[in-house]
Each structure stands twice: as C-alpha cells, then as structure tokens.
Amino acid sequence: MSAIPVPRLALPRAGIFRRFASQEALLALAVIGLAIAVGFVNPRFLAYRNLADILLGNAYIAIAAIGMSMVIISGNIDISVGALIGVLATVSGSLAVAGAPTLVAWIVPVVLGVLVMAAQGAVVAYLRIPAIVVTLGMMSILKGGLISVTGGKWITDLPQGFHLADLNLLGVPMPVAIMVVATALAALWMRYSASGRAIYATGGNAEAARLCGVNPQRTVVMVFALHGFFAGIATLVYATQLRVIQSTTPPGLELTVITAAVVGGVSILGGVGTVVGATLAAILIAEITSALVFVNISPYWTDSLRGGLILATVIADIVRRRRRASRGRRI
C-alpha cells in the first residue's frame, strides 16, 4: 500500500500556525485587543498620554521581569527582587543628594544588584538550599534593614541631572528605549549563546545538563548575577522617574514581576520560556490595571487578577507537560 502524499504547503502552514499560537503572539494580540475593547467603552483609554503612562510607568517592571524569567527558567525563583529594588533606589537617591557624580549614582545600584544576587545564587547553588528559602530570608533582611537604617525617610531635592528617565533616545522616552533594547539583547543572548542555552538545560534537567558538559552550579550563580544586573537597571529606570524617593520597598512588586514572567510563558517548573513573553506580559498586566479604572471597576481587583493569571498559567503549563509526556509514552 503506497503512502498518502503530504501536500507541500502543509508543513509551512503548520509552522505559521504555531508561530501565531505562541505565547508571545497571544500576549501581543491580548494587549492590542484589550486596548481596542476598553477604547470602545471609554475612548479616553486610547489617549496618547494614557498609553504612554502605561509604558513609561511600568517599563522597570518589564526590565526586572527579564532577569526573573532567566531565574525561573533555570529552575529557581526569587522573591527578594522587590525589596532589592527598594534598597537600590534608596542608595541611588542618597548618593545623588549627597553630591556624588551622577554616573556613580547610576552605576552603584547596578553593581550592588549583581553582587547581592550573585551571593544568593552561590548559596542556592553550592549549599543546595532552595531558592525560595534563600530569597525569602534576603527579602526580610533587606526590608528590615532599610527601615532600620533610614526610618522610611523621604529623599528630596534630587539633582536635575539624576533623572535619566526624563531623557529621550532618538525620540523614544528613555525608559521605553531601555526596556526594548534590554528585551531584544536578552532574547538574542538566551537563544543563540552557549550560556543562554545552558540556562534552559539546567532548568530542564540539571543532571542531564551536567552530563552534557554544563556546570549547573556556575550556571545558577551566573543567572542570579544577571538577574541582579537587570534589577539594577530596573532600579535606575524606577528611581530616576521619581521626584521624591521614599526609603521603603514598593509593595507587591515581587509578585508583579513573578506574574509577568509566568504569564509570559516561563514555566514555573523551569526549562521553558522567553524574555519577550515576560515583557509583553508586564505590559498586559499594567494595561489591565489601567483598564479597570477606565471601566469603573475597583483597582483592588488587580491583586486578584494577578493571582488568577498565575494560577491559570501554571495549570495550563502542567496540563501541557502531561499531554506531551502521555504522547511520548504512546509513541
């Protein structure tokens, strides 16, 4: 019996369908569709100023979500990022007010972010303590230490040159430009570099990665250090948007960053996901928060929506994995 010929266009069409069904494509469509839907209910939602505020005010969350995505892809998680950003913003603002050169006030938070996160990564990797325990302890240390040292004071009289977020790059507001460039570079690095592929390998199966020549311990330290770098950049965007910096940690920031990574398609079990999805998810979450106000729904529902999005995404990921496993067994 002869085999049934397969039309030549079947495979390309299937490939195109998969691209449009990807998490990134679905998120992009959700961002556009939600804007159109809410615009019908309240046309003011589509005003340039509101759309700009959504991007400008939440670019730092998207940048922090890039590093968080890498950490979760490696099979770990970090719940100290919100506290770290609060501490780094206080350090940056204090340096600026104390008369330090602007470049120093910008660079120090990034360096500190890398050092703090690399130290946590080393504890996770070499002492084999679960990341959630290590980062929970660090979150408490950072939050308590910040209030104890500063008393929650306000940092005022920031010099004009400190406000990097007020600048434009080729006509694009600096926070948006940094978000786009950081996402593009991180996506290319994760996809095409050996170190980026090692992160996926470690998160998918650390023992198999080790047998293939990847050092899981070094990879975990590296990914936490990169996470600290992006947290430092996020701090820079966040702090330089403010005219007054309060020496406290932004409430619920870590949950928002984790939500953006998970809803963006990063598997909470590790080994799967992209930073592009995390950035799009951060924009979508910010858009939902703004949309609630424009359709006269209490913004207090935002936390419930974030939790629901995380739960739905994790359940969908587990169902997908089980289906793949069952298909593999049948084959």
Backbone hydrogen bonds, N-H to C=O, Kabsch-Sander energy under -0.5 kcal/mol:
donor,donor_aa,acceptor,acceptor_aa,energy
10,A,7,P,-1.4
11,L,7,P,-0.5
13,R,9,L,-2.2
14,A,10,A,-2.3
15,G,11,L,-2.6
16,I,12,P,-2.6
17,F,13,R,-2.8
18,R,14,A,-2.3
19,R,15,G,-1.9
20,F,16,I,-2.2
21,A,17,F,-1.6
22,S,19,R,-1.1
26,L,22,S,-2.4
27,L,23,Q,-2.3
28,A,24,E,-2.4
29,L,25,A,-2.5
30,A,26,L,-2.2
31,V,27,L,-2.6
32,I,28,A,-2.2
33,G,29,L,-3.3
34,L,30,A,-2.7
35,A,31,V,-1.7
36,I,32,I,-2.2
37,A,33,G,-2.6
38,V,34,L,-2.8
39,G,35,A,-1.9
40,F,36,I,-1.6
41,V,37,A,-1.3
42,N,38,V,-3.2
45,F,42,N,-2.3
46,L,43,P,-1.3
47,A,44,R,-1.5
51,L,47,A,-2.2
52,A,48,Y,-2.8
53,D,49,R,-2.2
54,I,50,N,-2.0
55,L,51,L,-1.7
56,L,52,A,-3.4
57,G,53,D,-2.5
58,N,54,I,-0.6
58,N,55,L,-0.5
59,A,55,L,-0.8
59,A,56,L,-0.5
62,A,58,N,-1.7
63,I,59,A,-2.2
64,A,60,Y,-2.3
65,A,61,I,-2.1
66,I,62,A,-1.0
66,I,63,I,-0.7
67,G,63,I,-1.0
68,M,64,A,-2.0
69,S,65,A,-2.3
70,M,66,I,-1.6
71,V,67,G,-2.0
72,I,68,M,-2.5
73,I,69,S,-2.7
74,S,70,M,-1.7
75,G,72,I,-1.7
76,N,71,V,-2.1
84,L,80,S,-2.5
85,I,81,V,-2.4
86,G,82,G,-1.8
87,V,83,A,-2.2
88,L,84,L,-2.9
89,A,85,I,-2.3
90,T,86,G,-1.7
91,V,87,V,-2.4
92,S,88,L,-2.7
93,G,89,A,-2.6
94,S,90,T,-2.5
95,L,91,V,-2.3
96,A,92,S,-2.0
97,V,93,G,-2.4
98,A,94,S,-2.0
99,G,96,A,-1.1
100,A,95,L,-2.3
104,V,101,P,-0.6
105,A,101,P,-2.1
106,W,102,T,-1.5
107,I,103,L,-2.4
108,V,104,V,-2.5
110,V,106,W,-0.6
111,V,107,I,-2.2
112,L,108,V,-2.8
113,G,109,P,-2.4
114,V,110,V,-2.1
115,L,111,V,-2.3
116,V,112,L,-2.8
117,M,113,G,-2.1
118,A,114,V,-2.5
119,A,115,L,-2.1
120,Q,116,V,-1.8
121,G,117,M,-2.7
122,A,118,A,-2.3
123,V,119,A,-1.8
124,V,120,Q,-2.4
125,A,121,G,-2.9
126,Y,122,A,-2.8
127,L,122,A,-0.6
127,L,123,V,-1.3
129,I,123,V,-0.9
133,V,130,P,-0.7
134,V,130,P,-2.0
135,T,131,A,-2.9
136,L,132,I,-1.4
137,G,133,V,-2.2
138,M,134,V,-2.2
139,M,135,T,-2.4
140,S,136,L,-1.9
141,I,137,G,-2.2
142,L,138,M,-2.9
143,K,139,M,-2.6
144,G,140,S,-2.6
145,G,141,I,-2.6
146,L,142,L,-2.3
147,I,143,K,-1.9
148,S,144,G,-2.4
149,V,145,G,-2.3
150,T,146,L,-2.4
151,G,147,I,-2.2
153,K,150,T,-1.0
155,I,245,I,-3.5
156,T,154,W,-0.7
158,L,243,R,-0.6
162,F,159,P,-1.6
163,H,160,Q,-1.4
164,L,162,F,-2.1
166,D,163,H,-1.5
167,L,164,L,-1.9
169,L,172,V,-3.2
170,L,168,N,-0.5
172,V,169,L,-1.6
174,M,167,L,-2.7
177,A,173,P,-2.4
178,I,174,M,-2.9
179,M,175,P,-2.1
180,V,176,V,-2.6
181,V,177,A,-2.6
182,A,178,I,-2.7
183,T,179,M,-2.2
184,A,180,V,-2.5
185,L,181,V,-2.7
186,A,182,A,-2.3
187,A,183,T,-2.5
188,L,184,A,-2.3
189,W,185,L,-2.4
190,M,186,A,-2.7
191,R,187,A,-1.8
192,Y,188,L,-2.6
193,S,189,W,-1.9
197,R,193,S,-2.1
198,A,194,A,-1.8
199,I,195,S,-1.2
200,Y,196,G,-1.3
201,A,197,R,-2.4
202,T,198,A,-2.7
203,G,199,I,-2.2
204,G,200,Y,-2.3
205,N,201,A,-2.5
209,A,205,N,-2.5
210,R,206,A,-2.1
211,L,207,E,-2.0
212,C,208,A,-1.1
213,G,210,R,-1.5
214,V,209,A,-2.6
219,T,215,N,-2.2
220,V,216,P,-2.3
221,V,217,Q,-2.2
222,M,218,R,-2.6
223,V,219,T,-2.5
224,F,220,V,-2.1
225,A,221,V,-2.3
226,L,222,M,-2.5
227,H,223,V,-2.1
228,G,224,F,-2.3
229,F,225,A,-1.9
230,F,226,L,-2.4
231,A,227,H,-2.2
232,G,228,G,-2.2
233,I,229,F,-2.2
234,A,230,F,-2.7
235,T,231,A,-2.2
236,L,232,G,-2.1
237,V,233,I,-2.2
238,Y,234,A,-2.7
239,A,235,T,-3.5
240,T,236,L,-1.8
241,Q,238,Y,-1.0
242,L,238,Y,-0.5
242,L,239,A,-1.0
245,I,155,I,-2.1
246,Q,244,V,-0.5
247,S,153,K,-2.4
248,T,246,Q,-2.6
253,L,250,P,-1.4
256,T,252,G,-1.8
257,V,253,L,-2.4
258,I,254,E,-2.4
259,T,255,L,-2.7
260,A,256,T,-2.3
261,A,257,V,-2.0
262,V,258,I,-2.7
263,V,259,T,-3.1
264,G,260,A,-1.4
265,G,262,V,-1.8
266,V,261,A,-1.9
267,S,272,V,-1.9
270,G,267,S,-1.9
271,G,73,I,-2.9
278,A,274,T,-1.1
279,T,275,V,-2.1
280,L,276,V,-2.3
281,A,277,G,-2.5
282,A,278,A,-2.2
283,I,279,T,-1.9
284,L,280,L,-2.4
285,I,281,A,-2.7
286,A,282,A,-2.0
287,E,283,I,-2.4
288,I,284,L,-2.6
289,T,285,I,-2.2
290,S,286,A,-2.1
291,A,287,E,-2.7
292,L,288,I,-2.1
293,V,289,T,-0.9
294,F,290,S,-1.6
295,V,291,A,-1.6
296,N,293,V,-1.3
297,I,292,L,-3.2
301,W,298,S,-1.9
302,T,299,P,-2.0
303,D,300,Y,-0.6
304,S,300,Y,-0.6
305,L,301,W,-2.6
306,R,302,T,-2.6
307,G,303,D,-2.4
308,G,304,S,-2.5
309,L,305,L,-2.7
310,I,306,R,-2.3
311,L,307,G,-2.4
312,A,308,G,-2.7
313,T,309,L,-2.4
314,V,310,I,-2.6
315,I,311,L,-2.4
316,A,312,A,-2.3
317,D,313,T,-2.3
318,I,314,V,-2.4
319,V,315,I,-2.5
320,R,316,A,-2.3
321,R,317,D,-2.3
322,R,318,I,-2.3
323,R,319,V,-2.2
324,R,320,R,-2.4
325,A,321,R,-2.4
326,S,322,R,-2.5
327,R,323,R,-2.4
328,G,324,R,-2.4
329,R,325,A,-2.0
330,R,326,S,-1.9
331,I,327,R,-2.1
